[in-house]
Amino acid sequence: MKSKSEVGHAKNGANLNDLISFVESYGADYNPTKTGLTLPALVALASNAQTDLTNVINQGVAYNNAVHDRSEAFDTLPGFATRVMNSLKATDASPELIKDTQGFNRKLQGGRAKPKPPVDPNATPLASNSTRQQSFDQKVQHFEALIAVAASEDSYVPGEDDLKIAGMNARLAHYVAKKNDVDTAFTALSNARVSRNKTLYKTSVGLVDVAKAVKNYVKSVYGAQSPEFAQVRPIHFKVILR
């Protein structure tokens, strides 16, 4: 089910196209002096609005994909951390070092990342990403500390490539990359929303205000009781965000 905001943004764009169709049918009678109300300007505005609406949807999909990929990557961390801990237990590591290892492993056993519901790319308001990212930042830090503990033990020389320090650092880099991908995708989605909102809702020059001005112009040319104004009067435009 689409959200009200998604329907509202898209409906504003669709309604502008309906308004343009009527304006085109008026021919030479439609001749506003304000540049922003001319037919070429309206066509350009409609095109820009559609581009922005599509971009928000595309960036929303990219963000959801990045979140999914991050969850899949971090789902492997608890089990791997346990393997590292058990591998260290099989060395000459001191009880204190084993205790440190167990502590970091405990912090990494917070459960698998729950699948995040798909974000509505058109939703309002835009939720902050900082809180969601914090837990993943902490997981990276705990895993980095676990690697450091393992690297400090001279007798830690596992035969398995993924448990070696180089292998663990490669895994760490993978986690960091997936976490950063979400940040990048979130920024792109946020910027796409900002651009869309400017195109549709900026005072005076945004789609909604321009469309309302066009309706007033048609009313001034043909009169409030004219059949022409009756055509455009029911075409509604609404500010979803300001």
C-alpha positions as CSV (number, residue, x, y, z in Angstrom):
1,M,0.0,0.0,0.0
2,K,1.4,3.4,-1.0
3,S,1.8,6.0,1.7
4,K,-0.3,9.2,1.5
5,S,2.8,11.2,1.0
6,E,3.9,9.1,-2.0
7,V,0.4,9.5,-3.6
8,G,0.4,13.2,-2.8
9,H,3.7,14.0,-4.4
10,A,3.0,11.9,-7.5
11,K,-0.6,13.4,-7.7
12,N,0.7,16.9,-7.7
13,G,2.9,16.0,-10.7
14,A,0.1,14.2,-12.5
15,N,-2.3,17.1,-11.9
16,L,0.2,19.6,-13.4
17,N,0.2,17.6,-16.6
18,D,-3.6,17.7,-16.6
19,L,-3.4,21.5,-16.1
20,I,-0.9,21.9,-19.0
21,S,-3.2,19.9,-21.3
22,F,-6.0,22.4,-20.7
23,V,-3.6,25.4,-21.1
24,E,-2.4,24.1,-24.4
25,S,-6.0,23.8,-25.6
26,Y,-6.5,27.6,-25.0
27,G,-4.1,28.5,-27.7
28,A,-3.3,32.2,-28.0
29,D,-5.7,33.1,-25.3
30,Y,-3.3,31.8,-22.8
31,N,-0.6,34.5,-22.8
32,P,0.6,35.3,-19.3
33,T,3.3,38.0,-18.9
34,K,5.0,36.2,-16.0
35,T,7.7,33.9,-17.5
36,G,7.1,31.1,-15.0
37,L,3.5,30.7,-16.1
38,T,4.2,30.4,-19.8
39,L,3.5,27.1,-21.5
40,P,7.2,26.3,-22.1
41,A,8.0,27.0,-18.4
42,L,5.2,24.8,-17.3
43,V,6.4,21.9,-19.5
44,A,9.9,22.3,-18.1
45,L,8.6,22.4,-14.6
46,A,6.6,19.2,-15.1
47,S,9.6,17.5,-16.6
48,N,11.8,18.5,-13.6
49,A,9.2,17.4,-11.2
50,Q,9.0,13.9,-12.8
51,T,12.8,13.6,-12.8
52,D,12.9,14.4,-9.1
53,L,10.0,12.1,-8.2
54,T,11.7,9.2,-10.1
55,N,15.1,10.0,-8.5
56,V,13.6,9.8,-5.0
57,I,12.1,6.4,-5.7
58,N,15.4,5.1,-7.3
59,Q,17.4,6.4,-4.3
60,G,15.0,4.8,-1.9
61,V,15.4,1.4,-3.6
62,A,19.2,1.8,-3.5
63,Y,19.0,2.7,0.2
64,N,16.9,-0.3,1.0
65,N,19.3,-2.6,-0.9
66,A,22.3,-1.2,1.0
67,V,20.5,-1.7,4.3
68,H,19.7,-5.3,3.3
69,D,23.3,-6.0,2.3
70,R,24.6,-4.6,5.5
71,S,22.3,-6.8,7.6
72,E,23.4,-9.9,5.6
73,A,27.1,-9.0,6.1
74,F,26.8,-8.3,9.9
75,D,24.7,-11.4,10.4
76,T,28.0,-13.4,10.0
77,L,29.8,-11.5,12.8
78,P,28.5,-13.2,16.0
79,G,29.4,-16.7,14.8
80,F,32.8,-15.6,13.5
81,A,33.6,-13.8,16.7
82,T,32.9,-17.0,18.6
83,R,35.3,-18.9,16.3
84,V,38.0,-16.3,17.1
85,M,37.5,-16.7,20.8
86,N,37.6,-20.5,20.6
87,S,40.8,-20.3,18.5
88,L,42.4,-18.1,21.1
89,K,41.4,-20.5,23.9
90,A,43.5,-23.1,22.1
91,T,46.6,-21.0,22.4
92,D,49.0,-20.2,25.2
93,A,47.1,-17.0,25.9
94,S,46.9,-15.8,29.5
95,P,43.6,-16.1,31.4
96,E,43.4,-12.3,31.3
97,L,43.7,-12.2,27.5
98,I,41.0,-14.9,27.2
99,K,38.8,-12.9,29.5
100,D,39.2,-9.9,27.3
101,T,38.4,-12.0,24.2
102,Q,35.2,-13.3,25.9
103,G,34.2,-9.8,26.8
104,F,34.4,-8.6,23.2
105,N,32.7,-11.7,21.9
106,R,29.8,-11.1,24.3
107,K,29.4,-7.6,23.0
108,L,29.2,-9.0,19.5
109,Q,26.5,-11.6,20.4
110,G,23.7,-9.1,20.3
111,G,21.6,-11.2,18.0
112,R,21.4,-11.1,14.3
113,A,20.4,-7.8,12.6
114,K,16.6,-7.8,12.1
115,P,15.5,-7.1,8.5
116,K,14.6,-3.4,8.3
117,P,11.2,-2.6,6.8
118,P,11.6,-1.0,3.4
119,V,11.8,2.7,3.7
120,D,9.1,4.7,1.9
121,P,11.3,7.0,-0.2
122,N,8.6,9.7,-0.2
123,A,7.8,9.5,3.5
124,T,7.9,12.6,5.7
125,P,9.6,13.5,7.8
126,L,13.0,12.2,6.9
127,A,14.3,10.0,9.8
128,S,17.8,10.5,11.1
129,N,20.3,7.8,10.2
130,S,22.6,8.5,13.1
131,T,20.9,6.3,15.7
132,R,20.6,3.3,13.3
133,Q,24.3,3.6,12.4
134,Q,25.5,3.8,16.0
135,S,25.0,0.1,16.8
136,F,26.9,-0.9,13.6
137,D,29.7,1.5,14.5
138,Q,30.0,-0.2,17.9
139,K,30.0,-3.6,16.3
140,V,32.9,-2.6,14.1
141,Q,34.8,-1.2,17.1
142,H,34.3,-4.3,19.1
143,F,35.4,-6.5,16.3
144,E,38.4,-4.3,15.7
145,A,39.3,-4.7,19.4
146,L,38.9,-8.4,19.2
147,I,41.4,-8.5,16.3
148,A,43.8,-6.4,18.3
149,V,43.6,-8.8,21.2
150,A,44.3,-11.8,18.9
151,A,47.2,-10.0,17.2
152,S,48.8,-9.3,20.6
153,E,49.1,-13.1,21.3
154,D,52.3,-14.5,19.8
155,S,51.0,-18.1,20.0
156,Y,47.9,-17.2,17.9
157,V,48.8,-18.7,14.6
158,P,45.6,-20.4,13.3
159,G,45.8,-22.6,10.2
160,E,42.5,-21.3,8.8
161,D,43.0,-18.3,6.5
162,D,39.9,-16.4,7.6
163,L,41.0,-16.7,11.3
164,K,44.5,-15.3,10.6
165,I,45.0,-11.6,11.3
166,A,45.1,-10.7,7.6
167,G,41.9,-12.6,7.1
168,M,40.2,-10.9,10.0
169,N,41.3,-7.5,8.8
170,A,39.8,-8.3,5.4
171,R,36.6,-9.2,7.0
172,L,36.6,-6.0,9.0
173,A,37.1,-4.0,5.9
174,H,34.1,-5.7,4.3
175,Y,31.9,-4.8,7.3
176,V,33.1,-1.2,7.2
177,A,32.4,-1.0,3.5
178,K,28.9,-2.3,3.9
179,K,28.3,0.2,6.8
180,N,29.6,3.1,4.7
181,D,27.4,2.1,1.7
182,V,24.3,2.7,3.9
183,D,25.6,6.1,4.9
184,T,26.2,7.0,1.2
185,A,22.9,5.7,0.1
186,F,21.1,7.6,2.9
187,T,22.8,10.8,1.9
188,A,21.8,10.4,-1.7
189,L,18.1,9.7,-0.7
190,S,18.1,12.7,1.6
191,N,19.5,15.0,-1.1
192,A,16.9,13.6,-3.6
193,R,14.1,14.4,-1.2
194,V,15.4,17.9,-0.8
195,S,15.6,18.5,-4.5
196,R,12.1,17.1,-5.0
197,N,10.6,19.3,-2.3
198,K,12.2,22.4,-3.8
199,T,10.9,21.6,-7.2
200,L,7.4,20.9,-5.9
201,Y,7.0,23.2,-2.9
202,K,9.4,26.1,-3.0
203,T,7.5,29.4,-2.5
204,S,6.4,31.1,-5.7
205,V,8.5,29.0,-8.1
206,G,7.5,25.5,-6.9
207,L,5.0,23.3,-8.8
208,V,2.1,23.9,-6.3
209,D,2.4,27.7,-6.2
210,V,2.9,27.9,-10.0
211,A,-0.1,25.7,-10.7
212,K,-2.3,27.8,-8.4
213,A,-1.1,30.9,-10.2
214,V,-2.0,29.4,-13.5
215,K,-5.5,28.6,-12.3
216,N,-5.9,32.2,-11.2
217,Y,-4.7,33.5,-14.5
218,V,-7.2,31.3,-16.4
219,K,-9.9,32.7,-14.0
220,S,-8.8,36.2,-14.8
221,V,-8.9,35.7,-18.6
222,Y,-12.2,33.8,-18.9
223,G,-14.0,34.7,-15.7
224,A,-15.0,32.8,-12.6
225,Q,-18.2,31.4,-14.2
226,S,-16.5,30.4,-17.5
227,P,-16.4,26.8,-18.8
228,E,-12.6,27.2,-19.1
229,F,-12.2,27.9,-15.4
230,A,-14.6,25.1,-14.6
231,Q,-12.1,22.8,-16.4
232,V,-9.1,23.8,-14.2
233,R,-10.8,24.6,-10.9
234,P,-11.2,21.0,-9.8
235,I,-7.5,20.2,-10.4
236,H,-6.1,20.3,-6.9
237,F,-2.5,20.9,-5.7
238,K,-1.4,20.4,-2.1
239,V,1.7,21.1,-0.2
240,I,2.9,17.9,1.4
241,L,6.2,19.3,2.8
242,R,7.2,22.9,3.1
